[in-house]
Amino acid sequence: MTARRSASRPADASRACGGALISWALIGCDPPPLEPRHKVTSPRILAIIADSPELRPGQSTELRVITGGLKVEPEFTWYVCARAEATATFVAQSTFGQAEPNDACFGDAGAGNVRLPFTGPNALFAVPADLLRRIEALRAVYGSNISTGRLTDIARTAGLPLTIAVEMRHNDPGADGGAPANTVVRALKRVVVIDRSQLNNNPPGPSFRFSAPRDGGAGGVAMRYVRDATEERCEPDDGSGPLVVRPGSVHEIAPAPTEQPWLERYFILDTFGQPAEQVETAFYSFYSTGGAYRDDRTRIPTRNTIWEAPLRLGSIDHWLVVRDGRGGTSACRFTVTVSNDGGTISSRDASSLPDVLETPPWTSSDAGAADVPHSDATALDGER
C-alpha cells in the first residue's frame, strides 16, 4: 500500500506515500520507497486508540492518536462514518488486509459522514442512543439487499462497526529531507457498537523486555507502561533510567507472553448466517526513528523481534503497538540512546550474530503477511 503527496490536491490512496501530500493508512502510512516500513522519518500516525473499542448505544469514548516524525504542532480533523465491511459474508470481524483504501469517510465523500468538533490529537465520540435501530446505517455497512429483520439480527449478534477517520495536517517546511509543507496523513480506525452486557476492552499497556538475543528473556531490562497527561510511554520497571546501547549492537524486544488473560471472545455471523464465537489474538507492530528491525510485525506465539542499533550516535525513539484484531489497541513510546559509553543493556555486536540478521529487515520476506497486522494497513484494524 503506497500513496503519493502532491502540492495541489490529495493523491489517490494507491500511490506512493513518502514524499506525498496525502499519506494513506489504517493507522499510519508507508514510508518512502527503499525505506523499511518501521522507519519513522516523516509525519506518521502509528495508532488510533479508542478508550472503549466496543460501545453500547448512548455511550461515548475518547479517541486519541499516537504520532511520530512530527517537527511542528499539527492540526487534526475527525470524522465518523458507516463504511461497508470488506468481508465475504455479513460479518463484523477483522478483514486482515482485505479492505481497499478509499475516501468514503473523509469530508463530504461519503453519505452519513459526521464531523466531530475537535482539532487536536484527542476527540470524543458519543454513540446515538437509537443507532442500532437506524436501518440506513445498518444497510450502509452490511448491504442494501438485506431484509430489515435480517439486519436487526446481524446488529444484535455482531454489532455495528463504525469507522473513525482522522486527517492530520502538518505544515513543517521539510528541512533536512523531511516531509514537505502541507503534508496530510489520513488514518482509519474501527469501533463496534453492540448492545450487550459485557463489552470487550483494549489490550493492557505494552510490557516487554529489552535485552540481547538468546538470553531467553532472563537478561536485559523489563519495560513497563506508563500513561500521564502528555503521552503513553514505556520505561524501565526498576527505575534504572534511559536505555543506553553501543553503536551496531543487537537487541531483542520480547513482549510479555501474558496475553491469554486479556484475549476476549466475541460473536460473528458465519457464512451460513449462524452465530459463531471467536477469540481475539495478539498482534505487535514495531517502529523506530533509527536502526533496523528484523521483523516489524509479529503475532502470537512468535512475539519477539530483533533490533540492530545504528552506527550513528544519538537518541532513537521506538513505538510498540499492540492490537487484538477486533479494534482494541494499546501503544507506548520508549527511547534508546546510542552512545560509545553504552552498555547498560546486555548486548552483542551484530557481527557475532550472522544468523540473526542474515537478511536486512527491509528485504526480508513477509511470510504470512495477509495474517499479520501492521499499522500501515488500509484495513480497519491494521491487520496487514
C-alpha positions as a Markdown table, in Angstrom:
| # | Residue | x | y | z |
|---|---|---|---|---|
| 1 | Met | 0.0 | 0.0 | 0.0 |
| 2 | Thr | 1.5 | 3.3 | -1.1 |
| 3 | Ala | 0.4 | 6.9 | -1.6 |
| 4 | Arg | 1.9 | 10.0 | -3.1 |
| 5 | Arg | 2.0 | 13.5 | -1.8 |
| 6 | Ser | 1.1 | 16.4 | -4.1 |
| 7 | Ala | 1.2 | 20.2 | -3.5 |
| 8 | Ser | -2.2 | 20.7 | -5.1 |
| 9 | Arg | -4.7 | 18.0 | -4.3 |
| 10 | Pro | -5.0 | 14.8 | -2.3 |
| 11 | Ala | -3.3 | 11.8 | -4.0 |
| 12 | Asp | -5.1 | 8.5 | -4.7 |
| 13 | Ala | -4.5 | 6.1 | -1.8 |
| 14 | Ser | -2.8 | 3.6 | -4.1 |
| 15 | Arg | 0.1 | 6.0 | -4.8 |
| 16 | Ala | 3.4 | 6.4 | -3.0 |
| 17 | Cys | 3.4 | 8.0 | 0.4 |
| 18 | Gly | 6.9 | 9.0 | 1.2 |
| 19 | Gly | 7.0 | 12.4 | -0.5 |
| 20 | Ala | 3.3 | 12.9 | -1.0 |
| 21 | Leu | 0.7 | 15.3 | 0.3 |
| 22 | Ile | -1.7 | 12.5 | 1.3 |
| 23 | Ser | -0.3 | 9.7 | 3.4 |
| 24 | Trp | -2.9 | 6.8 | 3.5 |
| 25 | Ala | -3.2 | 4.4 | 6.3 |
| 26 | Leu | -5.3 | 2.5 | 8.6 |
| 27 | Ile | -3.2 | 3.8 | 11.3 |
| 28 | Gly | -0.3 | 5.4 | 9.6 |
| 29 | Cys | 1.3 | 5.5 | 6.1 |
| 30 | Asp | 4.0 | 3.8 | 4.2 |
| 31 | Pro | 7.4 | 5.4 | 4.4 |
| 32 | Pro | 9.3 | 6.5 | 1.2 |
| 33 | Pro | 10.4 | 3.8 | -1.2 |
| 34 | Leu | 13.5 | 1.8 | -0.2 |
| 35 | Glu | 12.9 | 2.7 | 3.5 |
| 36 | Pro | 11.9 | -0.1 | 5.8 |
| 37 | Arg | 8.3 | 0.5 | 6.8 |
| 38 | His | 9.1 | 0.6 | 10.5 |
| 39 | Lys | 11.4 | 3.7 | 10.0 |
| 40 | Val | 9.7 | 6.9 | 11.1 |
| 41 | Thr | 11.3 | 9.6 | 9.1 |
| 42 | Ser | 8.3 | 11.7 | 8.2 |
| 43 | Pro | 4.9 | 12.6 | 9.9 |
| 44 | Arg | 3.1 | 9.4 | 10.7 |
| 45 | Ile | 0.0 | 8.2 | 12.6 |
| 46 | Leu | 1.1 | 5.0 | 14.2 |
| 47 | Ala | -2.1 | 4.2 | 16.0 |
| 48 | Ile | -5.6 | 5.4 | 16.8 |
| 49 | Ile | -6.8 | 4.3 | 20.2 |
| 50 | Ala | -10.4 | 4.4 | 21.5 |
| 51 | Asp | -10.7 | 4.1 | 25.2 |
| 52 | Ser | -13.7 | 1.8 | 24.6 |
| 53 | Pro | -13.3 | -0.1 | 21.4 |
| 54 | Glu | -16.8 | -1.5 | 21.9 |
| 55 | Leu | -19.7 | 0.7 | 22.9 |
| 56 | Arg | -23.4 | 0.4 | 23.7 |
| 57 | Pro | -25.9 | 2.8 | 22.1 |
| 58 | Gly | -25.8 | 6.1 | 24.1 |
| 59 | Gln | -22.2 | 5.6 | 25.4 |
| 60 | Ser | -19.2 | 7.7 | 24.5 |
| 61 | Thr | -15.4 | 7.0 | 24.1 |
| 62 | Glu | -12.3 | 9.2 | 24.0 |
| 63 | Leu | -10.2 | 8.8 | 20.8 |
| 64 | Arg | -6.5 | 9.7 | 20.6 |
| 65 | Val | -3.7 | 9.3 | 18.0 |
| 66 | Ile | -0.2 | 8.0 | 18.5 |
| 67 | Thr | 2.1 | 10.0 | 16.2 |
| 68 | Gly | 5.7 | 10.0 | 15.2 |
| 69 | Gly | 8.0 | 12.1 | 13.0 |
| 70 | Leu | 6.5 | 15.5 | 13.9 |
| 71 | Lys | 8.5 | 18.6 | 14.0 |
| 72 | Val | 5.7 | 21.1 | 14.5 |
| 73 | Glu | 2.2 | 21.0 | 16.0 |
| 74 | Pro | -0.2 | 19.5 | 13.5 |
| 75 | Glu | -4.0 | 20.1 | 13.2 |
| 76 | Phe | -6.5 | 17.2 | 13.1 |
| 77 | Thr | -9.9 | 16.7 | 11.6 |
| 78 | Trp | -12.0 | 13.9 | 12.9 |
| 79 | Tyr | -14.9 | 12.0 | 11.2 |
| 80 | Val | -17.2 | 9.1 | 11.9 |
| 81 | Cys | -19.0 | 7.2 | 9.2 |
| 82 | Ala | -20.7 | 3.9 | 8.4 |
| 83 | Arg | -18.5 | 2.2 | 5.9 |
| 84 | Ala | -19.1 | -1.1 | 4.1 |
| 85 | Glu | -17.4 | -4.1 | 5.7 |
| 86 | Ala | -14.9 | -5.6 | 3.4 |
| 87 | Thr | -15.8 | -9.2 | 4.1 |
| 88 | Ala | -17.2 | -12.1 | 2.1 |
| 89 | Thr | -20.1 | -12.5 | 4.5 |
| 90 | Phe | -22.2 | -10.3 | 6.7 |
| 91 | Val | -19.6 | -10.4 | 9.4 |
| 92 | Ala | -18.4 | -7.6 | 11.7 |
| 93 | Gln | -14.9 | -9.1 | 12.1 |
| 94 | Ser | -11.3 | -8.5 | 11.2 |
| 95 | Thr | -10.7 | -8.3 | 7.5 |
| 96 | Phe | -7.0 | -9.0 | 7.7 |
| 97 | Gly | -5.9 | -6.6 | 5.0 |
| 98 | Gln | -8.8 | -7.2 | 2.5 |
| 99 | Ala | -10.3 | -3.7 | 2.8 |
| 100 | Glu | -9.5 | -1.4 | -0.1 |
| 101 | Pro | -8.4 | 2.2 | 0.6 |
| 102 | Asn | -11.0 | 4.8 | -0.3 |
| 103 | Asp | -12.0 | 8.3 | 0.7 |
| 104 | Ala | -15.5 | 7.4 | 1.9 |
| 105 | Cys | -15.1 | 8.6 | 5.4 |
| 106 | Phe | -13.3 | 12.0 | 4.7 |
| 107 | Gly | -15.0 | 15.3 | 4.1 |
| 108 | Asp | -18.3 | 15.1 | 2.1 |
| 109 | Ala | -17.2 | 12.0 | 0.1 |
| 110 | Gly | -19.4 | 9.5 | 2.0 |
| 111 | Ala | -23.1 | 9.6 | 2.8 |
| 112 | Gly | -23.7 | 9.8 | 6.5 |
| 113 | Asn | -20.3 | 11.2 | 7.5 |
| 114 | Val | -20.3 | 13.1 | 10.8 |
| 115 | Arg | -17.5 | 15.6 | 11.5 |
| 116 | Leu | -16.5 | 15.6 | 15.2 |
| 117 | Pro | -15.9 | 19.1 | 16.6 |
| 118 | Phe | -12.2 | 18.6 | 17.6 |
| 119 | Thr | -9.0 | 19.8 | 16.0 |
| 120 | Gly | -6.4 | 18.2 | 18.4 |
| 121 | Pro | -5.0 | 14.7 | 18.8 |
| 122 | Asn | -7.9 | 13.8 | 21.1 |
| 123 | Ala | -11.6 | 13.6 | 20.3 |
| 124 | Leu | -14.8 | 12.4 | 21.9 |
| 125 | Phe | -17.4 | 10.2 | 20.1 |
| 126 | Ala | -20.9 | 9.7 | 21.5 |
| 127 | Val | -23.0 | 7.0 | 20.0 |
| 128 | Pro | -26.6 | 7.9 | 19.3 |
| 129 | Ala | -29.0 | 6.0 | 21.5 |
| 130 | Asp | -31.1 | 4.8 | 18.6 |
| 131 | Leu | -28.2 | 3.9 | 16.3 |
| 132 | Leu | -28.9 | 0.1 | 16.1 |
| 133 | Arg | -32.4 | 0.9 | 15.1 |
| 134 | Arg | -31.3 | 3.1 | 12.2 |
| 135 | Ile | -31.8 | 0.7 | 9.2 |
| 136 | Glu | -30.0 | 3.1 | 6.8 |
| 137 | Ala | -26.8 | 2.8 | 9.0 |
| 138 | Leu | -27.0 | -1.0 | 9.0 |
| 139 | Arg | -27.5 | -1.1 | 5.3 |
| 140 | Ala | -24.5 | 1.2 | 4.7 |
| 141 | Val | -22.3 | -1.3 | 6.5 |
| 142 | Tyr | -23.9 | -4.7 | 5.6 |
| 143 | Gly | -25.5 | -4.0 | 2.2 |
| 144 | Ser | -28.8 | -2.7 | 0.8 |
| 145 | Asn | -30.1 | -6.1 | -0.3 |
| 146 | Ile | -30.7 | -7.5 | 3.2 |
| 147 | Ser | -34.1 | -7.5 | 4.8 |
| 148 | Thr | -34.8 | -5.4 | 7.8 |
| 149 | Gly | -35.3 | -8.4 | 10.0 |
| 150 | Arg | -32.0 | -9.9 | 8.9 |
| 151 | Leu | -30.2 | -6.6 | 9.6 |
| 152 | Thr | -31.6 | -6.4 | 13.1 |
| 153 | Asp | -30.4 | -10.0 | 13.8 |
| 154 | Ile | -26.9 | -9.1 | 12.5 |
| 155 | Ala | -26.7 | -6.0 | 14.7 |
| 156 | Arg | -27.9 | -7.9 | 17.7 |
| 157 | Thr | -25.3 | -10.7 | 17.2 |
| 158 | Ala | -22.3 | -9.0 | 15.7 |
| 159 | Gly | -22.9 | -5.3 | 16.3 |
| 160 | Leu | -22.5 | -2.3 | 14.0 |
| 161 | Pro | -18.8 | -1.4 | 13.2 |
| 162 | Leu | -18.3 | 2.3 | 12.6 |
| 163 | Thr | -15.2 | 3.9 | 11.1 |
| 164 | Ile | -13.3 | 6.6 | 12.8 |
| 165 | Ala | -11.3 | 8.7 | 10.3 |
| 166 | Val | -8.8 | 11.4 | 11.1 |
| 167 | Glu | -6.8 | 13.7 | 8.9 |
| 168 | Met | -3.5 | 15.2 | 10.3 |
| 169 | Arg | -2.3 | 18.4 | 8.6 |
| 170 | His | 1.4 | 19.0 | 9.2 |
| 171 | Asn | 3.0 | 22.3 | 7.9 |
| 172 | Asp | 6.6 | 21.6 | 8.5 |
| 173 | Pro | 8.9 | 23.2 | 5.9 |
| 174 | Gly | 10.6 | 19.9 | 5.3 |
| 175 | Ala | 14.2 | 20.7 | 6.1 |
| 176 | Asp | 16.9 | 18.1 | 6.1 |
| 177 | Gly | 15.0 | 15.8 | 3.7 |
| 178 | Gly | 11.8 | 15.7 | 5.8 |
| 179 | Ala | 8.2 | 15.9 | 4.7 |
| 180 | Pro | 7.3 | 18.9 | 2.6 |
| 181 | Ala | 4.9 | 21.6 | 3.7 |
| 182 | Asn | 1.2 | 20.9 | 3.9 |
| 183 | Thr | 1.5 | 17.2 | 4.4 |
| 184 | Val | -1.8 | 15.4 | 5.1 |
| 185 | Val | -1.8 | 12.0 | 6.8 |
| 186 | Arg | -5.1 | 10.0 | 6.7 |
| 187 | Ala | -5.9 | 7.2 | 9.1 |
| 188 | Leu | -8.8 | 4.9 | 9.9 |
| 189 | Lys | -10.0 | 3.1 | 13.0 |
| 190 | Arg | -12.9 | 0.8 | 13.8 |
| 191 | Val | -15.1 | 0.8 | 16.8 |
| 192 | Val | -18.0 | -1.6 | 17.3 |
| 193 | Val | -21.5 | -0.6 | 18.6 |
| 194 | Ile | -23.2 | -3.5 | 20.2 |
| 195 | Asp | -25.9 | -3.9 | 22.9 |
| 196 | Arg | -24.6 | -6.5 | 25.2 |
| 197 | Ser | -23.8 | -6.6 | 28.9 |
| 198 | Gln | -20.1 | -7.4 | 28.7 |
| 199 | Leu | -18.1 | -5.2 | 26.3 |
| 200 | Asn | -14.6 | -6.0 | 25.1 |
| 201 | Asn | -11.7 | -3.8 | 26.1 |
| 202 | Asn | -8.3 | -2.7 | 24.8 |
| 203 | Pro | -5.2 | -4.8 | 25.5 |
| 204 | Pro | -3.3 | -3.6 | 28.6 |
| 205 | Gly | -0.5 | -1.2 | 28.1 |
| 206 | Pro | 2.5 | -2.9 | 26.5 |
| 207 | Ser | 5.2 | -4.6 | 28.6 |
| 208 | Phe | 8.3 | -6.2 | 27.3 |
| 209 | Arg | 12.0 | -7.0 | 27.9 |
| 210 | Phe | 14.8 | -5.2 | 26.0 |
| 211 | Ser | 17.8 | -7.5 | 26.0 |
| 212 | Ala | 20.4 | -9.3 | 24.0 |
| 213 | Pro | 19.2 | -12.2 | 21.8 |
| 214 | Arg | 19.3 | -15.7 | 23.1 |
| 215 | Asp | 19.1 | -14.5 | 26.7 |
| 216 | Gly | 15.8 | -16.4 | 27.0 |
| 217 | Gly | 14.2 | -13.3 | 28.5 |
| 218 | Ala | 16.5 | -13.6 | 31.6 |
| 219 | Gly | 18.8 | -10.6 | 30.8 |
| 220 | Gly | 18.2 | -7.0 | 29.9 |
| 221 | Val | 15.7 | -4.6 | 31.2 |
| 222 | Ala | 12.0 | -5.2 | 31.9 |
| 223 | Met | 9.9 | -2.3 | 30.5 |
| 224 | Arg | 6.5 | -1.2 | 31.9 |
| 225 | Tyr | 3.8 | 1.0 | 30.5 |
| 226 | Val | 3.2 | 4.5 | 32.0 |
| 227 | Arg | 0.5 | 6.9 | 30.9 |
| 228 | Asp | 0.4 | 10.5 | 32.0 |
| 229 | Ala | -1.3 | 13.7 | 30.9 |
| 230 | Thr | 1.0 | 14.1 | 27.8 |
| 231 | Glu | 1.8 | 10.7 | 26.4 |
| 232 | Glu | 1.9 | 6.9 | 26.7 |
| 233 | Arg | 5.4 | 5.6 | 27.2 |
| 234 | Cys | 7.3 | 2.6 | 28.4 |
| 235 | Glu | 10.2 | 2.9 | 30.9 |
| 236 | Pro | 12.4 | 0.5 | 32.9 |
| 237 | Asp | 10.4 | -1.2 | 35.6 |
| 238 | Asp | 13.3 | -0.9 | 38.1 |
| 239 | Gly | 13.7 | 2.9 | 37.6 |
| 240 | Ser | 17.2 | 2.4 | 36.2 |
| 241 | Gly | 16.9 | 5.3 | 33.7 |
| 242 | Pro | 17.2 | 5.5 | 29.9 |
| 243 | Leu | 18.3 | 2.6 | 27.8 |
| 244 | Val | 21.9 | 3.1 | 26.6 |
| 245 | Val | 23.5 | 0.8 | 24.0 |
| 246 | Arg | 26.6 | 0.8 | 21.8 |
| 247 | Pro | 26.6 | 1.5 | 18.1 |
| 248 | Gly | 25.8 | -1.5 | 16.0 |
| 249 | Ser | 24.8 | -3.6 | 19.0 |
| 250 | Val | 21.9 | -6.1 | 18.5 |
| 251 | His | 19.0 | -6.4 | 20.9 |
| 252 | Glu | 15.8 | -8.5 | 21.3 |
| 253 | Ile | 12.5 | -6.9 | 22.1 |
| 254 | Ala | 10.3 | -9.5 | 23.7 |
| 255 | Pro | 6.6 | -8.6 | 24.5 |
| 256 | Ala | 5.4 | -10.3 | 27.7 |
| 257 | Pro | 3.9 | -13.7 | 26.9 |
| 258 | Thr | 0.8 | -12.9 | 29.1 |
| 259 | Glu | -1.9 | -12.4 | 26.5 |
| 260 | Gln | -4.3 | -15.2 | 27.5 |
| 261 | Pro | -6.0 | -13.3 | 30.4 |
| 262 | Trp | -6.9 | -10.3 | 28.2 |
| 263 | Leu | -7.8 | -12.1 | 24.9 |
| 264 | Glu | -11.6 | -11.8 | 24.8 |
| 265 | Arg | -14.4 | -13.5 | 23.0 |
| 266 | Tyr | -17.0 | -12.1 | 20.6 |
| 267 | Phe | -19.6 | -13.3 | 18.1 |
| 268 | Ile | -19.8 | -13.1 | 14.4 |
| 269 | Leu | -22.1 | -14.5 | 11.8 |
| 270 | Asp | -20.6 | -17.3 | 9.8 |
| 271 | Thr | -21.1 | -17.9 | 6.1 |
| 272 | Phe | -24.3 | -19.8 | 6.9 |
| 273 | Gly | -25.7 | -16.8 | 8.9 |
| 274 | Gln | -25.3 | -18.6 | 12.2 |
| 275 | Pro | -23.7 | -17.1 | 15.3 |
| 276 | Ala | -20.1 | -18.2 | 15.7 |
| 277 | Glu | -17.9 | -17.4 | 18.7 |
| 278 | Gln | -14.4 | -16.0 | 18.0 |
| 279 | Val | -11.4 | -15.4 | 20.2 |
| 280 | Glu | -9.1 | -12.3 | 19.8 |
| 281 | Thr | -5.5 | -12.8 | 19.0 |
| 282 | Ala | -2.4 | -10.6 | 19.8 |
| 283 | Phe | -0.6 | -8.6 | 17.2 |
| 284 | Tyr | 2.5 | -6.5 | 17.6 |
| 285 | Ser | 3.9 | -3.7 | 15.5 |
| 286 | Phe | 7.3 | -2.0 | 16.0 |
| 287 | Tyr | 8.5 | 1.4 | 14.8 |
| 288 | Ser | 11.7 | 3.4 | 15.3 |
| 289 | Thr | 13.4 | 6.6 | 14.1 |
| 290 | Gly | 16.7 | 4.7 | 13.5 |
| 291 | Gly | 18.4 | 1.3 | 13.4 |
| 292 | Ala | 16.8 | -1.7 | 11.8 |
| 293 | Tyr | 14.2 | -4.2 | 12.9 |
| 294 | Arg | 14.4 | -7.8 | 11.6 |
| 295 | Asp | 10.6 | -8.1 | 11.9 |
| 296 | Asp | 8.4 | -5.1 | 12.4 |
| 297 | Arg | 5.1 | -7.1 | 12.7 |
| 298 | Thr | 4.7 | -10.2 | 14.9 |
| 299 | Arg | 1.8 | -12.2 | 16.3 |
| 300 | Ile | 1.4 | -14.8 | 19.0 |
| 301 | Pro | 3.0 | -17.2 | 19.5 |
| 302 | Thr | 6.1 | -15.5 | 17.8 |
| 303 | Arg | 6.1 | -12.2 | 19.6 |
| 304 | Asn | 9.8 | -11.2 | 19.7 |
| 305 | Thr | 11.8 | -9.2 | 17.2 |
| 306 | Ile | 15.4 | -8.1 | 16.8 |
| 307 | Trp | 16.6 | -4.5 | 16.6 |
| 308 | Glu | 20.1 | -3.5 | 15.5 |
| 309 | Ala | 21.3 | -0.1 | 16.7 |
| 310 | Pro | 22.6 | 2.3 | 14.1 |
| 311 | Leu | 26.3 | 3.3 | 14.0 |
| 312 | Arg | 25.3 | 6.9 | 14.3 |
| 313 | Leu | 25.2 | 8.2 | 17.9 |
| 314 | Gly | 22.1 | 9.8 | 19.4 |
| 315 | Ser | 18.7 | 9.1 | 20.7 |
| 316 | Ile | 16.3 | 6.7 | 18.9 |
| 317 | Asp | 12.5 | 6.8 | 19.5 |
| 318 | His | 10.7 | 3.5 | 19.4 |
| 319 | Trp | 7.0 | 2.6 | 19.5 |
| 320 | Leu | 5.3 | -0.7 | 20.3 |
| 321 | Val | 1.7 | -1.0 | 19.2 |
| 322 | Val | -0.5 | -4.0 | 20.4 |
| 323 | Arg | -3.7 | -5.0 | 18.7 |
| 324 | Asp | -6.3 | -7.7 | 19.4 |
| 325 | Gly | -7.8 | -7.9 | 15.8 |
| 326 | Arg | -11.2 | -6.7 | 17.0 |
| 327 | Gly | -10.5 | -2.9 | 17.3 |
| 328 | Gly | -8.7 | -3.0 | 20.7 |
| 329 | Thr | -5.3 | -1.2 | 20.7 |
| 330 | Ser | -2.6 | -0.1 | 23.1 |
| 331 | Ala | 0.7 | 1.6 | 22.5 |
| 332 | Cys | 3.8 | 3.2 | 24.1 |
| 333 | Arg | 6.9 | 5.1 | 23.1 |
| 334 | Phe | 10.4 | 4.4 | 24.5 |
| 335 | Thr | 13.8 | 5.9 | 23.8 |
| 336 | Val | 17.1 | 4.2 | 23.3 |
| 337 | Thr | 20.3 | 6.2 | 23.4 |
| 338 | Val | 23.2 | 5.0 | 21.1 |
| 339 | Ser | 26.5 | 6.0 | 22.8 |
| 340 | Asn | 30.1 | 4.9 | 22.8 |
| 341 | Asp | 29.7 | 4.9 | 26.5 |
| 342 | Gly | 26.8 | 2.5 | 26.2 |
| 343 | Gly | 26.5 | -1.0 | 27.6 |
| 344 | Thr | 23.8 | -0.6 | 30.3 |
| 345 | Ile | 22.0 | -3.2 | 28.3 |
| 346 | Ser | 23.4 | -6.7 | 27.9 |
| 347 | Ser | 24.3 | -6.6 | 24.2 |
| 348 | Arg | 26.3 | -8.3 | 21.5 |
| 349 | Asp | 27.9 | -6.8 | 18.4 |
| 350 | Ala | 25.9 | -7.5 | 15.2 |
| 351 | Ser | 28.9 | -9.3 | 13.7 |
| 352 | Ser | 28.6 | -12.0 | 16.3 |
| 353 | Leu | 25.1 | -12.9 | 15.3 |
| 354 | Pro | 25.2 | -13.5 | 11.5 |
| 355 | Asp | 22.3 | -16.0 | 11.7 |
| 356 | Val | 20.1 | -13.5 | 13.5 |
| 357 | Leu | 20.3 | -10.6 | 11.0 |
| 358 | Glu | 21.2 | -12.6 | 7.9 |
| 359 | Thr | 18.7 | -10.6 | 5.9 |
| 360 | Pro | 18.1 | -6.8 | 6.2 |
| 361 | Pro | 14.7 | -6.1 | 7.6 |
| 362 | Trp | 13.6 | -4.1 | 4.5 |
| 363 | Thr | 14.2 | -7.1 | 2.2 |
| 364 | Ser | 13.0 | -9.9 | 4.4 |
| 365 | Ser | 10.0 | -11.9 | 3.3 |
| 366 | Asp | 6.6 | -11.1 | 4.7 |
| 367 | Ala | 5.6 | -14.7 | 5.3 |
| 368 | Gly | 2.0 | -14.8 | 6.2 |
| 369 | Ala | 1.6 | -11.1 | 5.6 |
| 370 | Ala | -2.1 | -11.5 | 5.0 |
| 371 | Asp | -2.5 | -12.8 | 8.5 |
| 372 | Val | 0.0 | -10.5 | 10.3 |
| 373 | Pro | -1.1 | -6.9 | 11.1 |
| 374 | His | 0.9 | -3.7 | 11.0 |
| 375 | Ser | -0.4 | -0.2 | 11.4 |
| 376 | Asp | 0.3 | 0.9 | 7.9 |
| 377 | Ala | -2.6 | -1.1 | 6.5 |
| 378 | Thr | -5.8 | 0.1 | 4.9 |
| 379 | Ala | -7.9 | -2.5 | 6.7 |
| 380 | Leu | -10.0 | -1.2 | 9.7 |
| 381 | Asp | -7.9 | -2.7 | 12.5 |
| 382 | Gly | -4.4 | -2.6 | 10.9 |
| 383 | Glu | -4.4 | -6.3 | 10.1 |
| 384 | Arg | -1.9 | -6.3 | 7.3 |
